[in-house]
Amino acid sequence: MLIKKFENEKEWLSAREGKITGTKLKDITPKQRGSGYRAGFYKLIAEKIAVPPTTELAIDRGKRIEEEAIESFSKETGLKVDTSLVLWQREDNTDIAISPDGFIGEKEAVEVKCLNSENHIQTYLEGEIPSDYICQVYHYFIVNDSLEKLYFVMYDPRVTIDLFYFTVERKQIESEIKEHRGYIDEALKKLEEIERELTF
């Protein structure tokens, strides 16, 4: 066994990065349900290969580099993306709305995610849109009946594979769109009932 001594806590904390320590072991054990790795596994990869994160809040960082992400996406694809600040709403019910990060006319849209490095790496290695964002993907198509394609863009300049994206086409998810539109209609109906009840 090797024993390494440190002069201060900062050096000690730095030496622990990218290593499986006692507190990290539970995060890399196999999932009890499903397949793949737990989030801690991807965090270890990020600690080894990504530029360390700053103290900037994730939401602030995401907003700050969103424009940079769309520029990189445009450069890679050759697509001219409009980033005007807009709100898309359904004509038959303006309470159903979405703010696209970018769009190419009415038939194509761009959604950007600038997640932390471990989530970025996990998404890249697993090769699918994170489950936390699937409903958002469906919602684009629910709001805009003319939308044919959504580019779901992942961007993190702190890792080597800084940009990648998924292309989702309406025809691939038509049943899910219909199902989730039903959930929305049901929720809106209930909201109207509660609003009437509370406002007499």
VOPAGU-2260 file (C-alpha; in pm, 1 decimal, decimal comma):
REM VOPAGU-2260
SITE   aa  ch    i         X         Y         Z
SITE  MET   A    0       0,0       0,0       0,0
SITE  LEU   A    1     122,1     349,3     -86,2
SITE  ILE   A    2      74,0     635,7     157,8
SITE  LYS   A    3      87,2     988,3      23,7
SITE  LYS   A    4     100,2    1285,8     261,3
SITE  PHE   A    5     -17,4    1639,1     187,2
SITE  GLU   A    6      64,7    1983,7     319,6
SITE  ASN   A    7    -288,7    2120,6     293,0
SITE  GLU   A    8    -648,9    2026,2     220,3
SITE  LYS   A    9    -649,5    2183,6    -128,6
SITE  GLU   A   10    -370,6    1949,2    -244,4
SITE  TRP   A   11    -543,5    1656,3     -73,9
SITE  LEU   A   12    -875,4    1731,0    -246,9
SITE  SER   A   13    -700,9    1771,2    -581,3
SITE  ALA   A   14    -526,3    1433,7    -543,3
SITE  ARG   A   15    -862,1    1263,1    -485,6
SITE  GLU   A   16   -1003,8    1383,2    -822,1
SITE  GLY   A   17   -1056,4    1099,1   -1069,9
SITE  LYS   A   18    -993,3     834,6    -805,0
SITE  ILE   A   19   -1235,5     579,3    -661,5
SITE  THR   A   20   -1243,1     672,0    -294,1
SITE  GLY   A   21   -1460,5     521,4     -23,7
SITE  THR   A   22   -1728,7     785,8     -61,5
SITE  LYS   A   23   -1737,7     735,9    -440,5
SITE  LEU   A   24   -1762,1     356,9    -441,8
SITE  LYS   A   25   -2141,1     354,5    -402,0
SITE  ASP   A   26   -2170,0     579,9    -707,8
SITE  ILE   A   27   -1989,9     336,8    -939,7
SITE  THR   A   28   -2151,4       9,7    -833,2
SITE  PRO   A   29   -2383,4    -142,9   -1096,4
SITE  LYS   A   30   -2738,1     -11,5   -1122,9
SITE  GLN   A   31   -2993,3    -229,9    -947,6
SITE  ARG   A   32   -3239,5    -167,7   -1230,4
SITE  GLY   A   33   -3159,9    -130,4   -1597,6
SITE  SER   A   34   -2816,1    -132,1   -1748,4
SITE  GLY   A   35   -2525,0     104,7   -1774,1
SITE  TYR   A   36   -2339,1     297,2   -1510,5
SITE  ARG   A   37   -2441,3     527,6   -1229,0
SITE  ALA   A   38   -2373,1     901,0   -1252,4
SITE  GLY   A   39   -2061,9     870,0   -1034,8
SITE  PHE   A   40   -1888,0     668,8   -1306,1
SITE  TYR   A   41   -1922,0     957,5   -1553,3
SITE  LYS   A   42   -1812,0    1205,9   -1287,3
SITE  LEU   A   43   -1486,7    1009,9   -1251,7
SITE  ILE   A   44   -1432,3    1033,2   -1627,3
SITE  ALA   A   45   -1499,9    1409,3   -1618,4
SITE  GLU   A   46   -1253,0    1452,7   -1331,5
SITE  LYS   A   47    -987,9    1280,3   -1541,6
SITE  ILE   A   48   -1041,5    1444,0   -1882,8
SITE  ALA   A   49   -1242,4    1767,5   -1849,8
SITE  VAL   A   50   -1133,0    2115,1   -1752,9
SITE  PRO   A   51   -1240,6    2158,5   -1387,5
SITE  PRO   A   52   -1565,1    2352,9   -1341,1
SITE  THR   A   53   -1567,9    2703,5   -1194,8
SITE  THR   A   54   -1796,6    2829,8    -919,9
SITE  GLU   A   55   -2036,4    2972,0   -1181,9
SITE  LEU   A   56   -2391,0    2841,5   -1141,2
SITE  ALA   A   57   -2484,4    2581,9   -1404,0
SITE  ILE   A   58   -2790,9    2779,1   -1518,4
SITE  ASP   A   59   -2583,8    3095,9   -1563,8
SITE  ARG   A   60   -2314,2    2907,0   -1750,3
SITE  GLY   A   61   -2574,7    2746,2   -1977,6
SITE  LYS   A   62   -2723,9    3083,2   -2071,6
SITE  ARG   A   63   -2380,0    3235,5   -2120,5
SITE  ILE   A   64   -2250,2    2975,7   -2367,0
SITE  GLU   A   65   -2578,0    2894,2   -2547,0
SITE  GLU   A   66   -2498,3    3137,8   -2828,4
SITE  GLU   A   67   -2150,5    2984,6   -2863,0
SITE  ALA   A   68   -2312,5    2639,1   -2883,4
SITE  ILE   A   69   -2547,8    2745,9   -3162,9
SITE  GLU   A   70   -2258,8    2907,5   -3353,4
SITE  SER   A   71   -2062,6    2580,4   -3328,5
SITE  PHE   A   72   -2369,2    2381,6   -3438,7
SITE  SER   A   73   -2424,2    2615,7   -3736,8
SITE  LYS   A   74   -2060,2    2590,0   -3836,5
SITE  GLU   A   75   -2066,9    2209,8   -3822,8
SITE  THR   A   76   -2399,2    2165,1   -4005,5
SITE  GLY   A   77   -2404,3    2466,3   -4237,0
SITE  LEU   A   78   -2753,5    2551,7   -4108,5
SITE  LYS   A   79   -2844,7    2917,0   -4050,3
SITE  VAL   A   80   -3014,7    2927,7   -3710,9
SITE  ASP   A   81   -3236,1    3218,0   -3605,4
SITE  THR   A   82   -3186,0    3294,1   -3234,2
SITE  SER   A   83   -3445,8    3570,2   -3204,7
SITE  LEU   A   84   -3613,3    3583,5   -2865,3
SITE  VAL   A   85   -3955,9    3434,6   -2943,2
SITE  LEU   A   86   -4237,4    3238,5   -2785,6
SITE  TRP   A   87   -4417,8    2979,3   -2993,2
SITE  GLN   A   88   -4784,0    2922,5   -2895,7
SITE  ARG   A   89   -5057,5    2696,8   -3029,5
SITE  GLU   A   90   -5326,7    2888,2   -3215,5
SITE  ASP   A   91   -5604,2    2678,0   -3060,9
SITE  ASN   A   92   -5469,5    2725,4   -2706,9
SITE  THR   A   93   -5207,4    2990,7   -2634,0
SITE  ASP   A   94   -5142,3    2835,4   -2291,7
SITE  ILE   A   95   -4945,6    2565,9   -2477,2
SITE  ALA   A   96   -4614,4    2733,5   -2559,7
SITE  ILE   A   97   -4238,1    2690,7   -2590,7
SITE  SER   A   98   -3937,5    2920,3   -2631,9
SITE  PRO   A   99   -3701,4    2765,5   -2887,7
SITE  ASP   A  100   -3329,6    2824,6   -2839,0
SITE  GLY   A  101   -3308,2    2853,0   -3216,8
SITE  PHE   A  102   -3511,8    2776,3   -3525,5
SITE  ILE   A  103   -3478,8    2738,6   -3900,4
SITE  GLY   A  104   -3811,7    2862,3   -4031,2
SITE  GLU   A  105   -4114,5    2683,8   -3883,1
SITE  LYS   A  106   -4010,1    2330,9   -3979,3
SITE  GLU   A  107   -3686,0    2292,8   -3781,8
SITE  ALA   A  108   -3583,4    2393,5   -3429,9
SITE  VAL   A  109   -3276,3    2376,5   -3208,5
SITE  GLU   A  110   -3270,1    2298,9   -2837,1
SITE  VAL   A  111   -2933,9    2344,6   -2661,1
SITE  LYS   A  112   -2814,4    2182,7   -2338,8
SITE  CYS   A  113   -2486,6    2291,8   -2179,0
SITE  LEU   A  114   -2474,7    2045,1   -1890,9
SITE  ASN   A  115   -2194,9    1967,4   -1648,5
SITE  SER   A  116   -1912,6    1760,9   -1795,3
SITE  GLU   A  117   -2016,9    1428,8   -1641,7
SITE  ASN   A  118   -2370,0    1455,9   -1784,8
SITE  HIS   A  119   -2231,7    1566,6   -2120,9
SITE  ILE   A  120   -1997,3    1264,9   -2128,6
SITE  GLN   A  121   -2270,8    1028,6   -2009,1
SITE  THR   A  122   -2507,4    1145,8   -2284,0
SITE  TYR   A  123   -2237,6    1105,3   -2546,5
SITE  LEU   A  124   -2142,2     753,5   -2432,2
SITE  GLU   A  125   -2501,7     634,2   -2387,1
SITE  GLY   A  126   -2600,7     779,2   -2723,9
SITE  GLU   A  127   -2947,6     901,1   -2632,4
SITE  ILE   A  128   -3123,1    1214,1   -2511,7
SITE  PRO   A  129   -3134,4    1218,2   -2129,6
SITE  SER   A  130   -3474,3    1110,6   -1996,1
SITE  ASP   A  131   -3508,9    1442,0   -1807,6
SITE  TYR   A  132   -3547,1    1620,5   -2142,8
SITE  ILE   A  133   -3764,0    1381,0   -2344,0
SITE  CYS   A  134   -4090,2    1560,3   -2256,5
SITE  GLN   A  135   -3934,9    1888,1   -2368,8
SITE  VAL   A  136   -3855,7    1725,3   -2703,8
SITE  TYR   A  137   -4217,7    1610,6   -2742,0
SITE  HIS   A  138   -4340,5    1954,3   -2644,8
SITE  TYR   A  139   -4168,6    2123,7   -2938,0
SITE  PHE   A  140   -4377,9    1908,6   -3173,6
SITE  ILE   A  141   -4694,6    1956,1   -2967,5
SITE  VAL   A  142   -4669,0    2335,5   -2984,7
SITE  ASN   A  143   -4568,2    2359,2   -3349,8
SITE  ASP   A  144   -4772,3    2135,7   -3582,5
SITE  SER   A  145   -4544,5    2238,7   -3872,4
SITE  LEU   A  146   -4226,3    2124,2   -3697,1
SITE  GLU   A  147   -4066,8    1832,1   -3878,5
SITE  LYS   A  148   -3726,3    1815,6   -3712,4
SITE  LEU   A  149   -3563,8    1908,1   -3379,9
SITE  TYR   A  150   -3188,8    1923,3   -3329,7
SITE  PHE   A  151   -3109,6    1845,6   -2966,1
SITE  VAL   A  152   -2762,9    1994,8   -2921,4
SITE  MET   A  153   -2519,5    1906,6   -2642,5
SITE  TYR   A  154   -2230,1    2146,6   -2581,6
SITE  ASP   A  155   -1947,3    2157,3   -2327,7
SITE  PRO   A  156   -1623,4    2330,8   -2433,2
SITE  ARG   A  157   -1443,8    2180,3   -2130,7
SITE  VAL   A  158   -1420,3    1837,5   -2296,8
SITE  THR   A  159   -1261,6    1722,8   -2623,3
SITE  ILE   A  160   -1592,3    1615,8   -2779,9
SITE  ASP   A  161   -1745,3    1953,4   -2706,3
SITE  LEU   A  162   -2037,0    1939,2   -2952,8
SITE  PHE   A  163   -2269,8    1663,1   -3063,3
SITE  TYR   A  164   -2641,0    1650,3   -3137,6
SITE  PHE   A  165   -2940,6    1425,3   -3188,5
SITE  THR   A  166   -3183,6    1475,2   -3476,4
SITE  VAL   A  167   -3543,2    1396,1   -3381,9
SITE  GLU   A  168   -3804,6    1376,1   -3656,1
SITE  ARG   A  169   -4179,1    1401,0   -3600,2
SITE  LYS   A  170   -4245,9    1071,4   -3778,8
SITE  GLN   A  171   -4025,1     889,9   -3523,2
SITE  ILE   A  172   -4230,2     998,7   -3222,3
SITE  GLU   A  173   -4587,5    1057,2   -3344,4
SITE  SER   A  174   -4747,7     826,0   -3086,7
SITE  GLU   A  175   -4554,4     991,2   -2800,6
SITE  ILE   A  176   -4657,9    1336,8   -2923,0
SITE  LYS   A  177   -5023,7    1232,0   -2926,6
SITE  GLU   A  178   -4996,3    1072,1   -2581,8
SITE  HIS   A  179   -4835,5    1378,1   -2423,8
SITE  ARG   A  180   -5080,7    1615,0   -2591,1
SITE  GLY   A  181   -5349,4    1415,8   -2408,6
SITE  TYR   A  182   -5169,7    1475,8   -2078,2
SITE  ILE   A  183   -5160,2    1849,2   -2151,5
SITE  ASP   A  184   -5530,5    1867,1   -2239,8
SITE  GLU   A  185   -5618,0    1678,9   -1922,1
SITE  ALA   A  186   -5401,0    1909,6   -1708,8
SITE  LEU   A  187   -5543,0    2225,4   -1869,0
SITE  LYS   A  188   -5898,8    2104,6   -1810,6
SITE  LYS   A  189   -5821,0    2040,7   -1443,2
SITE  LEU   A  190   -5649,3    2381,3   -1412,0
SITE  GLU   A  191   -5959,3    2553,1   -1551,8
SITE  GLU   A  192   -6180,8    2370,2   -1302,2
SITE  ILE   A  193   -5959,7    2470,5   -1009,0
SITE  GLU   A  194   -5933,9    2829,4   -1133,4
SITE  ARG   A  195   -6315,3    2857,2   -1156,4
SITE  GLU   A  196   -6352,8    2704,7    -811,1
SITE  LEU   A  197   -6099,7    2940,7    -651,6
SITE  THR   A  198   -6220,4    3256,0    -825,2
SITE  PHE   A  199   -6591,9    3178,9    -782,9
